[in-house]
Amino acid sequence: MDAVDFKVHKPVAEPLALRVVRFSGPALVEGVDHHRNKPGVDVAIEALRDALRTRKATVDQIHRFAKLCRVPNVVRPYLESAV
């Protein structure tokens, strides 16, 4: 279930069934916690190793997406340590 401001259009998420509940003002924000935790380097390397081991992604694919996101130089050392 997602809570949205009453002025916002209902999100479309096919084929997922969404139950949208509209709130306004304090009812929308009261008790909401915002977490912005970033995974550590060890978690990122473990995820890269797992993706490569299970063949969910290839080194070329990861490098291509790193280039699309303009971070190939950042990703390269982690990719090298994961292989």
mmCIF file of the N, C-alpha and C atoms, coordinates in Angstrom:
data_MODEL
# 
_entry.id   MODEL 
# 
loop_
_atom_site.group_PDB 
_atom_site.id 
_atom_site.type_symbol 
_atom_site.label_atom_id 
_atom_site.label_alt_id 
_atom_site.label_comp_id 
_atom_site.label_asym_id 
_atom_site.label_entity_id 
_atom_site.label_seq_id 
_atom_site.pdbx_PDB_ins_code 
_atom_site.Cartn_x 
_atom_site.Cartn_y 
_atom_site.Cartn_z 
_atom_site.occupancy 
_atom_site.B_iso_or_equiv 
_atom_site.pdbx_formal_charge 
_atom_site.auth_seq_id 
_atom_site.auth_comp_id 
_atom_site.auth_asym_id 
_atom_site.auth_atom_id 
_atom_site.pdbx_PDB_model_num 
ATOM 1   N N  . MET A 1 1  ? 0.858  -1.174  0.000   1.00 0.00 ? 1  MET A N  1 
ATOM 2   C CA . MET A 1 1  ? 0.000  0.000   0.000   1.00 0.00 ? 1  MET A CA 1 
ATOM 3   C C  . MET A 1 1  ? 0.897  1.226   0.000   1.00 0.00 ? 1  MET A C  1 
ATOM 4   N N  . ASP A 1 2  ? 0.577  2.192   -0.801  1.00 0.00 ? 2  ASP A N  1 
ATOM 5   C CA . ASP A 1 2  ? 1.301  3.448   -0.866  1.00 0.00 ? 2  ASP A CA 1 
ATOM 6   C C  . ASP A 1 2  ? 0.389  4.577   -0.430  1.00 0.00 ? 2  ASP A C  1 
ATOM 7   N N  . ALA A 1 3  ? 0.954  5.487   0.332   1.00 0.00 ? 3  ALA A N  1 
ATOM 8   C CA . ALA A 1 3  ? 0.213  6.681   0.723   1.00 0.00 ? 3  ALA A CA 1 
ATOM 9   C C  . ALA A 1 3  ? 0.736  7.838   -0.114  1.00 0.00 ? 3  ALA A C  1 
ATOM 10  N N  . VAL A 1 4  ? -0.167 8.574   -0.708  1.00 0.00 ? 4  VAL A N  1 
ATOM 11  C CA . VAL A 1 4  ? 0.219  9.714   -1.528  1.00 0.00 ? 4  VAL A CA 1 
ATOM 12  C C  . VAL A 1 4  ? -0.595 10.927  -1.117  1.00 0.00 ? 4  VAL A C  1 
ATOM 13  N N  . ASP A 1 5  ? -0.079 12.094  -1.433  1.00 0.00 ? 5  ASP A N  1 
ATOM 14  C CA . ASP A 1 5  ? -0.794 13.334  -1.180  1.00 0.00 ? 5  ASP A CA 1 
ATOM 15  C C  . ASP A 1 5  ? -2.077 13.332  -1.999  1.00 0.00 ? 5  ASP A C  1 
ATOM 16  N N  . PHE A 1 6  ? -3.113 13.928  -1.484  1.00 0.00 ? 6  PHE A N  1 
ATOM 17  C CA . PHE A 1 6  ? -4.407 13.871  -2.168  1.00 0.00 ? 6  PHE A CA 1 
ATOM 18  C C  . PHE A 1 6  ? -4.406 14.604  -3.503  1.00 0.00 ? 6  PHE A C  1 
ATOM 19  N N  . LYS A 1 7  ? -3.416 15.471  -3.736  1.00 0.00 ? 7  LYS A N  1 
ATOM 20  C CA . LYS A 1 7  ? -3.356 16.207  -4.995  1.00 0.00 ? 7  LYS A CA 1 
ATOM 21  C C  . LYS A 1 7  ? -2.608 15.448  -6.094  1.00 0.00 ? 7  LYS A C  1 
ATOM 22  N N  . VAL A 1 8  ? -1.940 14.370  -5.741  1.00 0.00 ? 8  VAL A N  1 
ATOM 23  C CA . VAL A 1 8  ? -1.100 13.637  -6.677  1.00 0.00 ? 8  VAL A CA 1 
ATOM 24  C C  . VAL A 1 8  ? -1.937 12.646  -7.471  1.00 0.00 ? 8  VAL A C  1 
ATOM 25  N N  . HIS A 1 9  ? -1.595 12.489  -8.764  1.00 0.00 ? 9  HIS A N  1 
ATOM 26  C CA . HIS A 1 9  ? -2.286 11.509  -9.592  1.00 0.00 ? 9  HIS A CA 1 
ATOM 27  C C  . HIS A 1 9  ? -1.977 10.104  -9.102  1.00 0.00 ? 9  HIS A C  1 
ATOM 28  N N  . LYS A 1 10 ? -2.918 9.225   -9.243  1.00 0.00 ? 10 LYS A N  1 
ATOM 29  C CA . LYS A 1 10 ? -2.743 7.834   -8.842  1.00 0.00 ? 10 LYS A CA 1 
ATOM 30  C C  . LYS A 1 10 ? -1.665 7.197   -9.728  1.00 0.00 ? 10 LYS A C  1 
ATOM 31  N N  . PRO A 1 11 ? -0.643 6.557   -9.105  1.00 0.00 ? 11 PRO A N  1 
ATOM 32  C CA . PRO A 1 11 ? 0.397  5.931   -9.923  1.00 0.00 ? 11 PRO A CA 1 
ATOM 33  C C  . PRO A 1 11 ? -0.125 4.729   -10.681 1.00 0.00 ? 11 PRO A C  1 
ATOM 34  N N  . VAL A 1 12 ? 0.444  4.499   -11.859 1.00 0.00 ? 12 VAL A N  1 
ATOM 35  C CA . VAL A 1 12 ? 0.056  3.353   -12.672 1.00 0.00 ? 12 VAL A CA 1 
ATOM 36  C C  . VAL A 1 12 ? 1.185  2.333   -12.580 1.00 0.00 ? 12 VAL A C  1 
ATOM 37  N N  . ALA A 1 13 ? 0.869  1.126   -12.153 1.00 0.00 ? 13 ALA A N  1 
ATOM 38  C CA . ALA A 1 13 ? 1.892  0.084   -12.027 1.00 0.00 ? 13 ALA A CA 1 
ATOM 39  C C  . ALA A 1 13 ? 1.279  -1.238  -12.454 1.00 0.00 ? 13 ALA A C  1 
ATOM 40  N N  . GLU A 1 14 ? 1.246  -1.459  -13.722 1.00 0.00 ? 14 GLU A N  1 
ATOM 41  C CA . GLU A 1 14 ? 0.722  -2.709  -14.241 1.00 0.00 ? 14 GLU A CA 1 
ATOM 42  C C  . GLU A 1 14 ? 1.852  -3.709  -14.311 1.00 0.00 ? 14 GLU A C  1 
ATOM 43  N N  . PRO A 1 15 ? 1.732  -4.932  -14.049 1.00 0.00 ? 15 PRO A N  1 
ATOM 44  C CA . PRO A 1 15 ? 0.554  -5.662  -13.631 1.00 0.00 ? 15 PRO A CA 1 
ATOM 45  C C  . PRO A 1 15 ? 0.402  -5.739  -12.123 1.00 0.00 ? 15 PRO A C  1 
ATOM 46  N N  . LEU A 1 16 ? 1.141  -4.902  -11.377 1.00 0.00 ? 16 LEU A N  1 
ATOM 47  C CA . LEU A 1 16 ? 1.024  -4.925  -9.924  1.00 0.00 ? 16 LEU A CA 1 
ATOM 48  C C  . LEU A 1 16 ? -0.308 -4.338  -9.490  1.00 0.00 ? 16 LEU A C  1 
ATOM 49  N N  . ALA A 1 17 ? -0.869 -4.938  -8.463  1.00 0.00 ? 17 ALA A N  1 
ATOM 50  C CA . ALA A 1 17 ? -2.100 -4.404  -7.905  1.00 0.00 ? 17 ALA A CA 1 
ATOM 51  C C  . ALA A 1 17 ? -1.722 -3.444  -6.778  1.00 0.00 ? 17 ALA A C  1 
ATOM 52  N N  . LEU A 1 18 ? -2.032 -2.172  -6.953  1.00 0.00 ? 18 LEU A N  1 
ATOM 53  C CA . LEU A 1 18 ? -1.736 -1.179  -5.937  1.00 0.00 ? 18 LEU A CA 1 
ATOM 54  C C  . LEU A 1 18 ? -3.008 -0.743  -5.256  1.00 0.00 ? 18 LEU A C  1 
ATOM 55  N N  . ARG A 1 19 ? -2.910 -0.574  -3.970  1.00 0.00 ? 19 ARG A N  1 
ATOM 56  C CA . ARG A 1 19 ? -4.012 0.015   -3.214  1.00 0.00 ? 19 ARG A CA 1 
ATOM 57  C C  . ARG A 1 19 ? -3.518 1.375   -2.762  1.00 0.00 ? 19 ARG A C  1 
ATOM 58  N N  . VAL A 1 20 ? -4.059 2.419   -3.333  1.00 0.00 ? 20 VAL A N  1 
ATOM 59  C CA . VAL A 1 20 ? -3.610 3.774   -3.044  1.00 0.00 ? 20 VAL A CA 1 
ATOM 60  C C  . VAL A 1 20 ? -4.545 4.397   -2.017  1.00 0.00 ? 20 VAL A C  1 
ATOM 61  N N  . VAL A 1 21 ? -3.936 4.952   -0.975  1.00 0.00 ? 21 VAL A N  1 
ATOM 62  C CA . VAL A 1 21 ? -4.689 5.637   0.069   1.00 0.00 ? 21 VAL A CA 1 
ATOM 63  C C  . VAL A 1 21 ? -4.235 7.084   0.066   1.00 0.00 ? 21 VAL A C  1 
ATOM 64  N N  . ARG A 1 22 ? -5.174 8.002   0.039   1.00 0.00 ? 22 ARG A N  1 
ATOM 65  C CA . ARG A 1 22 ? -4.818 9.420   -0.044  1.00 0.00 ? 22 ARG A CA 1 
ATOM 66  C C  . ARG A 1 22 ? -4.879 10.062  1.348   1.00 0.00 ? 22 ARG A C  1 
ATOM 67  N N  . PHE A 1 23 ? -3.807 10.792  1.653   1.00 0.00 ? 23 PHE A N  1 
ATOM 68  C CA . PHE A 1 23 ? -3.720 11.533  2.898   1.00 0.00 ? 23 PHE A CA 1 
ATOM 69  C C  . PHE A 1 23 ? -3.354 12.971  2.558   1.00 0.00 ? 23 PHE A C  1 
ATOM 70  N N  . SER A 1 24 ? -3.547 13.869  3.505   1.00 0.00 ? 24 SER A N  1 
ATOM 71  C CA . SER A 1 24 ? -3.113 15.250  3.299   1.00 0.00 ? 24 SER A CA 1 
ATOM 72  C C  . SER A 1 24 ? -2.481 15.762  4.587   1.00 0.00 ? 24 SER A C  1 
ATOM 73  N N  . GLY A 1 25 ? -1.677 16.781  4.425   1.00 0.00 ? 25 GLY A N  1 
ATOM 74  C CA . GLY A 1 25 ? -1.089 17.472  5.568   1.00 0.00 ? 25 GLY A CA 1 
ATOM 75  C C  . GLY A 1 25 ? -0.361 16.564  6.537   1.00 0.00 ? 25 GLY A C  1 
ATOM 76  N N  . PRO A 1 26 ? -0.605 16.748  7.828   1.00 0.00 ? 26 PRO A N  1 
ATOM 77  C CA . PRO A 1 26 ? 0.098  15.988  8.856   1.00 0.00 ? 26 PRO A CA 1 
ATOM 78  C C  . PRO A 1 26 ? -0.137 14.477  8.771   1.00 0.00 ? 26 PRO A C  1 
ATOM 79  N N  . ALA A 1 27 ? -1.283 14.066  8.290   1.00 0.00 ? 27 ALA A N  1 
ATOM 80  C CA . ALA A 1 27 ? -1.566 12.631  8.186   1.00 0.00 ? 27 ALA A CA 1 
ATOM 81  C C  . ALA A 1 27 ? -0.648 11.950  7.172   1.00 0.00 ? 27 ALA A C  1 
ATOM 82  N N  . LEU A 1 28 ? -0.129 12.705  6.221   1.00 0.00 ? 28 LEU A N  1 
ATOM 83  C CA . LEU A 1 28 ? 0.758  12.143  5.205   1.00 0.00 ? 28 LEU A CA 1 
ATOM 84  C C  . LEU A 1 28 ? 2.189  12.001  5.709   1.00 0.00 ? 28 LEU A C  1 
ATOM 85  N N  . VAL A 1 29 ? 2.620  12.901  6.577   1.00 0.00 ? 29 VAL A N  1 
ATOM 86  C CA . VAL A 1 29 ? 4.025  12.914  6.987   1.00 0.00 ? 29 VAL A CA 1 
ATOM 87  C C  . VAL A 1 29 ? 4.277  12.455  8.416   1.00 0.00 ? 29 VAL A C  1 
ATOM 88  N N  . GLU A 1 30 ? 3.273  12.398  9.261   1.00 0.00 ? 30 GLU A N  1 
ATOM 89  C CA . GLU A 1 30 ? 3.468  12.035  10.659  1.00 0.00 ? 30 GLU A CA 1 
ATOM 90  C C  . GLU A 1 30 ? 3.949  10.592  10.788  1.00 0.00 ? 30 GLU A C  1 
ATOM 91  N N  . GLY A 1 31 ? 5.028  10.394  11.508  1.00 0.00 ? 31 GLY A N  1 
ATOM 92  C CA . GLY A 1 31 ? 5.539  9.056   11.767  1.00 0.00 ? 31 GLY A CA 1 
ATOM 93  C C  . GLY A 1 31 ? 6.364  8.460   10.641  1.00 0.00 ? 31 GLY A C  1 
ATOM 94  N N  . VAL A 1 32 ? 6.640  9.235   9.603   1.00 0.00 ? 32 VAL A N  1 
ATOM 95  C CA . VAL A 1 32 ? 7.425  8.734   8.480   1.00 0.00 ? 32 VAL A CA 1 
ATOM 96  C C  . VAL A 1 32 ? 8.906  8.918   8.789   1.00 0.00 ? 32 VAL A C  1 
ATOM 97  N N  . ASP A 1 33 ? 9.669  7.846   8.665   1.00 0.00 ? 33 ASP A N  1 
ATOM 98  C CA . ASP A 1 33 ? 11.111 7.904   8.855   1.00 0.00 ? 33 ASP A CA 1 
ATOM 99  C C  . ASP A 1 33 ? 11.790 7.855   7.498   1.00 0.00 ? 33 ASP A C  1 
ATOM 100 N N  . HIS A 1 34 ? 12.775 8.698   7.303   1.00 0.00 ? 34 HIS A N  1 
ATOM 101 C CA . HIS A 1 34 ? 13.539 8.703   6.065   1.00 0.00 ? 34 HIS A CA 1 
ATOM 102 C C  . HIS A 1 34 ? 14.911 8.118   6.343   1.00 0.00 ? 34 HIS A C  1 
ATOM 103 N N  . HIS A 1 35 ? 15.258 7.076   5.607   1.00 0.00 ? 35 HIS A N  1 
ATOM 104 C CA . HIS A 1 35 ? 16.547 6.424   5.759   1.00 0.00 ? 35 HIS A CA 1 
ATOM 105 C C  . HIS A 1 35 ? 17.306 6.529   4.442   1.00 0.00 ? 35 HIS A C  1 
ATOM 106 N N  . ARG A 1 36 ? 18.512 6.978   4.515   1.00 0.00 ? 36 ARG A N  1 
ATOM 107 C CA . ARG A 1 36 ? 19.352 7.070   3.314   1.00 0.00 ? 36 ARG A CA 1 
ATOM 108 C C  . ARG A 1 36 ? 20.659 6.339   3.572   1.00 0.00 ? 36 ARG A C  1 
ATOM 109 N N  . ASN A 1 37 ? 20.563 5.105   3.898   1.00 0.00 ? 37 ASN A N  1 
ATOM 110 C CA . ASN A 1 37 ? 21.772 4.320   4.128   1.00 0.00 ? 37 ASN A CA 1 
ATOM 111 C C  . ASN A 1 37 ? 22.383 3.920   2.804   1.00 0.00 ? 37 ASN A C  1 
ATOM 112 N N  . LYS A 1 38 ? 23.690 4.000   2.738   1.00 0.00 ? 38 LYS A N  1 
ATOM 113 C CA . LYS A 1 38 ? 24.397 3.582   1.537   1.00 0.00 ? 38 LYS A CA 1 
ATOM 114 C C  . LYS A 1 38 ? 25.112 2.279   1.859   1.00 0.00 ? 38 LYS A C  1 
ATOM 115 N N  . PRO A 1 39 ? 25.050 1.324   0.947   1.00 0.00 ? 39 PRO A N  1 
ATOM 116 C CA . PRO A 1 39 ? 25.787 0.084   1.197   1.00 0.00 ? 39 PRO A CA 1 
ATOM 117 C C  . PRO A 1 39 ? 27.282 0.360   1.168   1.00 0.00 ? 39 PRO A C  1 
ATOM 118 N N  . GLY A 1 40 ? 28.012 -0.406  1.971   1.00 0.00 ? 40 GLY A N  1 
ATOM 119 C CA . GLY A 1 40 ? 29.452 -0.247  2.011   1.00 0.00 ? 40 GLY A CA 1 
ATOM 120 C C  . GLY A 1 40 ? 30.110 -0.879  0.795   1.00 0.00 ? 40 GLY A C  1 
ATOM 121 N N  . VAL A 1 41 ? 31.409 -0.651  0.681   1.00 0.00 ? 41 VAL A N  1 
ATOM 122 C CA . VAL A 1 41 ? 32.177 -1.193  -0.432  1.00 0.00 ? 41 VAL A CA 1 
ATOM 123 C C  . VAL A 1 41 ? 32.127 -2.714  -0.410  1.00 0.00 ? 41 VAL A C  1 
ATOM 124 N N  . ASP A 1 42 ? 32.194 -3.306  0.792   1.00 0.00 ? 42 ASP A N  1 
ATOM 125 C CA . ASP A 1 42 ? 32.162 -4.763  0.887   1.00 0.00 ? 42 ASP A CA 1 
ATOM 126 C C  . ASP A 1 42 ? 30.864 -5.338  0.344   1.00 0.00 ? 42 ASP A C  1 
ATOM 127 N N  . VAL A 1 43 ? 29.758 -4.634  0.570   1.00 0.00 ? 43 VAL A N  1 
ATOM 128 C CA . VAL A 1 43 ? 28.461 -5.085  0.048   1.00 0.00 ? 43 VAL A CA 1 
ATOM 129 C C  . VAL A 1 43 ? 28.435 -4.955  -1.473  1.00 0.00 ? 43 VAL A C  1 
ATOM 130 N N  . ALA A 1 44 ? 28.994 -3.872  -1.996  1.00 0.00 ? 44 ALA A N  1 
ATOM 131 C CA . ALA A 1 44 ? 29.021 -3.668  -3.448  1.00 0.00 ? 44 ALA A CA 1 
ATOM 132 C C  . ALA A 1 44 ? 29.865 -4.737  -4.139  1.00 0.00 ? 44 ALA A C  1 
ATOM 133 N N  . ILE A 1 45 ? 31.030 -5.045  -3.564  1.00 0.00 ? 45 ILE A N  1 
ATOM 134 C CA . ILE A 1 45 ? 31.893 -6.069  -4.164  1.00 0.00 ? 45 ILE A CA 1 
ATOM 135 C C  . ILE A 1 45 ? 31.231 -7.433  -4.092  1.00 0.00 ? 45 ILE A C  1 
ATOM 136 N N  . GLU A 1 46 ? 30.579 -7.719  -2.971  1.00 0.00 ? 46 GLU A N  1 
ATOM 137 C CA . GLU A 1 46 ? 29.875 -8.997  -2.841  1.00 0.00 ? 46 GLU A CA 1 
ATOM 138 C C  . GLU A 1 46 ? 28.755 -9.109  -3.872  1.00 0.00 ? 46 GLU A C  1 
ATOM 139 N N  . ALA A 1 47 ? 28.032 -8.004  -4.114  1.00 0.00 ? 47 ALA A N  1 
ATOM 140 C CA . ALA A 1 47 ? 26.958 -8.010  -5.109  1.00 0.00 ? 47 ALA A CA 1 
ATOM 141 C C  . ALA A 1 47 ? 27.514 -8.204  -6.515  1.00 0.00 ? 47 ALA A C  1 
ATOM 142 N N  . LEU A 1 48 ? 28.640 -7.556  -6.807  1.00 0.00 ? 48 LEU A N  1 
ATOM 143 C CA . LEU A 1 48 ? 29.263 -7.744  -8.116  1.00 0.00 ? 48 LEU A CA 1 
ATOM 144 C C  . LEU A 1 48 ? 29.695 -9.201  -8.308  1.00 0.00 ? 48 LEU A C  1 
ATOM 145 N N  . ARG A 1 49 ? 30.354 -9.764  -7.297  1.00 0.00 ? 49 ARG A N  1 
ATOM 146 C CA . ARG A 1 49 ? 30.788 -11.163 -7.393  1.00 0.00 ? 49 ARG A CA 1 
ATOM 147 C C  . ARG A 1 49 ? 29.604 -12.092 -7.585  1.00 0.00 ? 49 ARG A C  1 
ATOM 148 N N  . ASP A 1 50 ? 28.528 -11.830 -6.844  1.00 0.00 ? 50 ASP A N  1 
ATOM 149 C CA . ASP A 1 50 ? 27.332 -12.676 -6.952  1.00 0.00 ? 50 ASP A CA 1 
ATOM 150 C C  . ASP A 1 50 ? 26.709 -12.560 -8.333  1.00 0.00 ? 50 ASP A C  1 
ATOM 151 N N  . ALA A 1 51 ? 26.618 -11.343 -8.861  1.00 0.00 ? 51 ALA A N  1 
ATOM 152 C CA . ALA A 1 51 ? 26.033 -11.147 -10.192 1.00 0.00 ? 51 ALA A CA 1 
ATOM 153 C C  . ALA A 1 51 ? 26.861 -11.844 -11.262 1.00 0.00 ? 51 ALA A C  1 
ATOM 154 N N  . LEU A 1 52 ? 28.183 -11.788 -11.128 1.00 0.00 ? 52 LEU A N  1 
ATOM 155 C CA . LEU A 1 52 ? 29.041 -12.458 -12.104 1.00 0.00 ? 52 LEU A CA 1 
ATOM 156 C C  . LEU A 1 52 ? 28.997 -13.978 -11.952 1.00 0.00 ? 52 LEU A C  1 
ATOM 157 N N  . ARG A 1 53 ? 29.016 -14.453 -10.693 1.00 0.00 ? 53 ARG A N  1 
ATOM 158 C CA . ARG A 1 53 ? 29.007 -15.892 -10.437 1.00 0.00 ? 53 ARG A CA 1 
ATOM 159 C C  . ARG A 1 53 ? 27.714 -16.547 -10.920 1.00 0.00 ? 53 ARG A C  1 
ATOM 160 N N  . THR A 1 54 ? 26.591 -15.890 -10.688 1.00 0.00 ? 54 THR A N  1 
ATOM 161 C CA . THR A 1 54 ? 25.297 -16.455 -11.079 1.00 0.00 ? 54 THR A CA 1 
ATOM 162 C C  . THR A 1 54 ? 24.913 -16.101 -12.505 1.00 0.00 ? 54 THR A C  1 
ATOM 163 N N  . ARG A 1 55 ? 25.823 -15.402 -13.178 1.00 0.00 ? 55 ARG A N  1 
ATOM 164 C CA . ARG A 1 55 ? 25.642 -15.006 -14.578 1.00 0.00 ? 55 ARG A CA 1 
ATOM 165 C C  . ARG A 1 55 ? 24.400 -14.128 -14.808 1.00 0.00 ? 55 ARG A C  1 
ATOM 166 N N  . LYS A 1 56 ? 24.108 -13.313 -13.812 1.00 0.00 ? 56 LYS A N  1 
ATOM 167 C CA . LYS A 1 56 ? 23.028 -12.336 -13.975 1.00 0.00 ? 56 LYS A CA 1 
ATOM 168 C C  . LYS A 1 56 ? 23.505 -11.137 -14.777 1.00 0.00 ? 56 LYS A C  1 
ATOM 169 N N  . ALA A 1 57 ? 24.833 -10.969 -14.799 1.00 0.00 ? 57 ALA A N  1 
ATOM 170 C CA . ALA A 1 57 ? 25.424 -9.886  -15.582 1.00 0.00 ? 57 ALA A CA 1 
ATOM 171 C C  . ALA A 1 57 ? 26.838 -10.296 -15.961 1.00 0.00 ? 57 ALA A C  1 
ATOM 172 N N  . THR A 1 58 ? 27.298 -9.736  -17.061 1.00 0.00 ? 58 THR A N  1 
ATOM 173 C CA . THR A 1 58 ? 28.671 -9.970  -17.486 1.00 0.00 ? 58 THR A CA 1 
ATOM 174 C C  . THR A 1 58 ? 29.492 -8.723  -17.159 1.00 0.00 ? 58 THR A C  1 
ATOM 175 N N  . VAL A 1 59 ? 30.808 -8.875  -17.200 1.00 0.00 ? 59 VAL A N  1 
ATOM 176 C CA . VAL A 1 59 ? 31.689 -7.735  -16.966 1.00 0.00 ? 59 VAL A CA 1 
ATOM 177 C C  . VAL A 1 59 ? 31.415 -6.651  -18.005 1.00 0.00 ? 59 VAL A C  1 
ATOM 178 N N  . ASP A 1 60 ? 31.209 -7.063  -19.244 1.00 0.00 ? 60 ASP A N  1 
ATOM 179 C CA . ASP A 1 60 ? 30.913 -6.092  -20.308 1.00 0.00 ? 60 ASP A CA 1 
ATOM 180 C C  . ASP A 1 60 ? 29.621 -5.326  -20.041 1.00 0.00 ? 60 ASP A C  1 
ATOM 181 N N  . GLN A 1 61 ? 28.597 -6.023  -19.573 1.00 0.00 ? 61 GLN A N  1 
ATOM 182 C CA . GLN A 1 61 ? 27.322 -5.362  -19.280 1.00 0.00 ? 61 GLN A CA 1 
ATOM 183 C C  . GLN A 1 61 ? 27.484 -4.355  -18.144 1.00 0.00 ? 61 GLN A C  1 
ATOM 184 N N  . ILE A 1 62 ? 28.167 -4.764  -17.088 1.00 0.00 ? 62 ILE A N  1 
ATOM 185 C CA . ILE A 1 62 ? 28.369 -3.863  -15.958 1.00 0.00 ? 62 ILE A CA 1 
ATOM 186 C C  . ILE A 1 62 ? 29.166 -2.638  -16.405 1.00 0.00 ? 62 ILE A C  1 
ATOM 187 N N  . HIS A 1 63 ? 30.192 -2.863  -17.201 1.00 0.00 ? 63 HIS A N  1 
ATOM 188 C CA . HIS A 1 63 ? 31.004 -1.746  -17.691 1.00 0.00 ? 63 HIS A CA 1 
ATOM 189 C C  . HIS A 1 63 ? 30.177 -0.826  -18.592 1.00 0.00 ? 63 HIS A C  1 
ATOM 190 N N  . ARG A 1 64 ? 29.327 -1.406  -19.425 1.00 0.00 ? 64 ARG A N  1 
ATOM 191 C CA . ARG A 1 64 ? 28.481 -0.590  -20.313 1.00 0.00 ? 64 ARG A CA 1 
ATOM 192 C C  . ARG A 1 64 ? 27.550 0.311   -19.512 1.00 0.00 ? 64 ARG A C  1 
ATOM 193 N N  . PHE A 1 65 ? 26.930 -0.246  -18.447 1.00 0.00 ? 65 PHE A N  1 
ATOM 194 C CA . PHE A 1 65 ? 26.041 0.568   -17.626 1.00 0.00 ? 65 PHE A CA 1 
ATOM 195 C C  . PHE A 1 65 ? 26.816 1.597   -16.808 1.00 0.00 ? 65 PHE A C  1 
ATOM 196 N N  . ALA A 1 66 ? 28.031 1.248   -16.400 1.00 0.00 ? 66 ALA A N  1 
ATOM 197 C CA . ALA A 1 66 ? 28.869 2.225   -15.703 1.00 0.00 ? 66 ALA A CA 1 
ATOM 198 C C  . ALA A 1 66 ? 29.179 3.405   -16.617 1.00 0.00 ? 66 ALA A C  1 
ATOM 199 N N  . LYS A 1 67 ? 29.441 3.116   -17.914 1.00 0.00 ? 67 LYS A N  1 
ATOM 200 C CA . LYS A 1 67 ? 29.686 4.192   -18.875 1.00 0.00 ? 67 LYS A CA 1 
ATOM 201 C C  . LYS A 1 67 ? 28.430 5.033   -19.078 1.00 0.00 ? 67 LYS A C  1 
ATOM 202 N N  . LEU A 1 68 ? 27.265 4.389   -19.137 1.00 0.00 ? 68 LEU A N  1 
ATOM 203 C CA . LEU A 1 68 ? 26.015 5.132   -19.288 1.00 0.00 ? 68 LEU A CA 1 
ATOM 204 C C  . LEU A 1 68 ? 25.782 6.083   -18.118 1.00 0.00 ? 68 LEU A C  1 
ATOM 205 N N  . CYS A 1 69 ? 26.167 5.639   -16.934 1.00 0.00 ? 69 CYS A N  1 
ATOM 206 C CA . CYS A 1 69 ? 25.994 6.460   -15.729 1.00 0.00 ? 69 CYS A CA 1 
ATOM 207 C C  . CYS A 1 69 ? 27.182 7.372   -15.477 1.00 0.00 ? 69 CYS A C  1 
ATOM 208 N N  . ARG A 1 70 ? 28.140 7.356   -16.404 1.00 0.00 ? 70 ARG A N  1 
ATOM 209 C CA . ARG A 1 70 ? 29.340 8.194   -16.348 1.00 0.00 ? 70 ARG A CA 1 
ATOM 210 C C  . ARG A 1 70 ? 30.179 7.945   -15.106 1.00 0.00 ? 70 ARG A C  1 
ATOM 211 N N  . VAL A 1 71 ? 30.331 6.654   -14.741 1.00 0.00 ? 71 VAL A N  1 
ATOM 212 C CA . VAL A 1 71 ? 31.157 6.282   -13.596 1.00 0.00 ? 71 VAL A CA 1 
ATOM 213 C C  . VAL A 1 71 ? 32.095 5.112   -13.897 1.00 0.00 ? 71 VAL A C  1 
ATOM 214 N N  . PRO A 1 72 ? 32.584 4.963   -15.128 1.00 0.00 ? 72 PRO A N  1 
ATOM 215 C CA . PRO A 1 72 ? 33.416 3.790   -15.409 1.00 0.00 ? 72 PRO A CA 1 
ATOM 216 C C  . PRO A 1 72 ? 34.708 3.759   -14.602 1.00 0.00 ? 72 PRO A C  1 
ATOM 217 N N  . ASN A 1 73 ? 35.304 4.930   -14.351 1.00 0.00 ? 73 ASN A N  1 
ATOM 218 C CA . ASN A 1 73 ? 36.551 4.961   -13.582 1.00 0.00 ? 73 ASN A CA 1 
ATOM 219 C C  . ASN A 1 73 ? 36.322 4.637   -12.110 1.00 0.00 ? 73 ASN A C  1 
ATOM 220 N N  . VAL A 1 74 ? 35.134 4.916   -11.615 1.00 0.00 ? 74 VAL A N  1 
ATOM 221 C CA . VAL A 1 74 ? 34.803 4.578   -10.230 1.00 0.00 ? 74 VAL A CA 1 
ATOM 222 C C  . VAL A 1 74 ? 34.534 3.085   -10.101 1.00 0.00 ? 74 VAL A C  1 
ATOM 223 N N  . VAL A 1 75 ? 33.851 2.515   -11.075 1.00 0.00 ? 75 VAL A N  1 
ATOM 224 C CA . VAL A 1 75 ? 33.446 1.113   -11.019 1.00 0.00 ? 75 VAL A CA 1 
ATOM 225 C C  . VAL A 1 75 ? 34.608 0.167   -11.341 1.00 0.00 ? 75 VAL A C  1 
ATOM 226 N N  . ARG A 1 76 ? 35.528 0.596   -12.180 1.00 0.00 ? 76 ARG A N  1 
ATOM 227 C CA . ARG A 1 76 ? 36.601 -0.283  -12.660 1.00 0.00 ? 76 ARG A CA 1 
ATOM 228 C C  . ARG A 1 76 ? 37.367 -0.998  -11.546 1.00 0.00 ? 76 ARG A C  1 
ATOM 229 N N  . PRO A 1 77 ? 37.846 -0.305  -10.480 1.00 0.00 ? 77 PRO A N  1 
ATOM 230 C CA . PRO A 1 77 ? 38.590 -1.020  -9.446  1.00 0.00 ? 77 PRO A CA 1 
ATOM 231 C C  . PRO A 1 77 ? 37.744 -2.067  -8.711  1.00 0.00 ? 77 PRO A C  1 
ATOM 232 N N  . TYR A 1 78 ? 36.477 -1.764  -8.504  1.00 0.00 ? 78 TYR A N  1 
ATOM 233 C CA . TYR A 1 78 ? 35.598 -2.719  -7.833  1.00 0.00 ? 78 TYR A CA 1 
ATOM 234 C C  . TYR A 1 78 ? 35.331 -3.925  -8.728  1.00 0.00 ? 78 TYR A C  1 
ATOM 235 N N  . LEU A 1 79 ? 35.195 -3.663  -9.994  1.00 0.00 ? 79 LEU A N  1 
ATOM 236 C CA . LEU A 1 79 ? 34.984 -4.758  -10.954 1.00 0.00 ? 79 LEU A CA 1 
ATOM 237 C C  . LEU A 1 79 ? 36.213 -5.640  -11.014 1.00 0.00 ? 79 LEU A C  1 
ATOM 238 N N  . GLU A 1 80 ? 37.387 -5.028  -11.009 1.00 0.00 ? 80 GLU A N  1 
ATOM 239 C CA . GLU A 1 80 ? 38.624 -5.808  -11.040 1.00 0.00 ? 80 GLU A CA 1 
ATOM 240 C C  . GLU A 1 80 ? 38.807 -6.643  -9.779  1.00 0.00 ? 80 GLU A C  1 
ATOM 241 N N  . SER A 1 81 ? 38.392 -6.100  -8.619  1.00 0.00 ? 81 SER A N  1 
ATOM 242 C CA . SER A 1 81 ? 38.531 -6.873  -7.382  1.00 0.00 ? 81 SER A CA 1 
ATOM 243 C C  . SER A 1 81 ? 37.471 -7.958  -7.260  1.00 0.00 ? 81 SER A C  1 
ATOM 244 N N  . ALA A 1 82 ? 36.362 -7.812  -7.986  1.00 0.00 ? 82 ALA A N  1 
ATOM 245 C CA . ALA A 1 82 ? 35.301 -8.816  -7.925  1.00 0.00 ? 82 ALA A CA 1 
ATOM 246 C C  . ALA A 1 82 ? 35.594 -10.013 -8.811  1.00 0.00 ? 82 ALA A C  1 
ATOM 247 N N  . VAL A 1 83 ? 36.437 -9.834  -9.830  1.00 0.00 ? 83 VAL A N  1 
ATOM 248 C CA . VAL A 1 83 ? 36.703 -10.913 -10.769 1.00 0.00 ? 83 VAL A CA 1 
ATOM 249 C C  . VAL A 1 83 ? 37.728 -11.864 -10.241 1.00 0.00 ? 83 VAL A C  1 
# 
